[in-house]
Amino acid sequence: MLKKIDSYDGVCFFNGLIFYAPVALLIRTQAGVSNSTFFILQAILSLAIFLGEIPTGLITDKIGYKKSIVLSQTVMLLARIMLMLAFLHHSIWLFVMEAIIEGVGACFSSGTCEAYIYSTYGEDMFAKKSAHSGNFGTAGFIISTIIYVFIYKYWGMNGLLIATIISGIVAEICSIGLVEKKEVCMDSFNKDDVSAPDLREIAYFFINRETRSILILLSLFSLIWILINFFYVEKLVLMGISEEWISVIILSYSMIQMLAEPIISLNQKISKNKAFSLFFVLAGIIVILLGIVDNKVISICIMCITPLFVSVPEYLLMERENKLIDDMDMNDNRAASLSTLNMGVNIVEIIALFLSSLFSIATIKWCFVVAGVLLMISTAIVAKNSMWKY
């Protein structure tokens, strides 16, 4: 059974309170950053995460998941402060520093949060707990999106940034209250322990056939989320709909996305293999429809349900990641192993973000179609090979 609210839920909730999220791009452009430079900054963020994945993963496996999450919250708080300074001083170099610092903070949480949930709640509850805590993050995002209107009206951009910094402080306090099962070695950091044997095991994990399949699927999900986060507005423009509707769509799909937890709970009553294939195929179909449907009403409906259809199989995939680590007896290197997988995903993100500045509105629909088709093809290959058995 899950507690209704615990410290990790608190971390997710207050991390979701990003009050400046609706105007994240505007914060940069008002400080003199062009749209193309904004995508480059996002690519720098992904590059920083890519370079730091394995080193921070190895450190996490030595100091423990809780300490790594607390450290991540501290660094992310510093990044938010740096963002405010960059905005106030209109400095592109401070924006670059903010992206790098945020990347370091993301490295310490990358794989760590998954590992923490899996080691604390176990395989059977992993997907449900992930969705449960994800709902708290979504709730925070919905609340901040609604409240941002009032903060922006009376206190402007500075008020949004300060409110987000305060929520970051509370998130760090919640992270200090985390309770961790000591699956990982909690001894003091020993450089000799992080040597060739650990790295060889991680390298073997990375080249494993099933690992490569997971990596491909994770990369496709990452690509789909980039399309959702950055190109929903362009999709609206392409259909002749006012981009002001994006706020309504974001709130709508965020609330609908919270249905992931009850869906995953129902999923526990049927074969995981069948559920896995079903949700992956549905996700692929929805993403394809998102690209080819031009009817305004139907398109908006599809835009609102797509994040839910993408989230459910993604949670199941993360569960499979951790099960594979158990099967390969790599529990002591769980965070580093997950970080290794994320490195591959980061490569896709970096390429996609650099290309994003070159995409025209007319090509957006085909990006969704290609992503959906690739997802369905990859799922079919995995199912045909019968690789994943629960």
Secondary structure, 3 states (H helix, E strand, C coil): CCCCCCHHHHHHHHHHCCCCHHHHHHHHHHCCCCHHHHHHHHHHHHHHHHHHHHHHHHHHHHHCHHHHHHHHHHHHHHHHHHHHHHHHHCCHHHHHHHHHHHHHHHHHHCCHHHHHHHHHHCHHHHHHHHHHHHHHHHHHHHHHHHHHHHHHHHHHHHHHHHHHHHHHHHHHHHHHCCCCCCCCCCCCCCHHHCCHHHHHHHHHHHHCHHHHHHHHHHHHHHHHHHHHHHHHHHHHHHCCCCHHHHHHHHHHHHHHHCCHHHHHHHHCCCCHHHHHHHHHHHHHHHHHHHHHCCCHHHHHHHHHHHHHHHHHHHHHHHHHHHHHHHHCCCHHHHHHHHHHHHHHHHHHHHHHHHHHCCCCHHHHHHHHHHHHHHHHHHHHHHHHHCCCCC
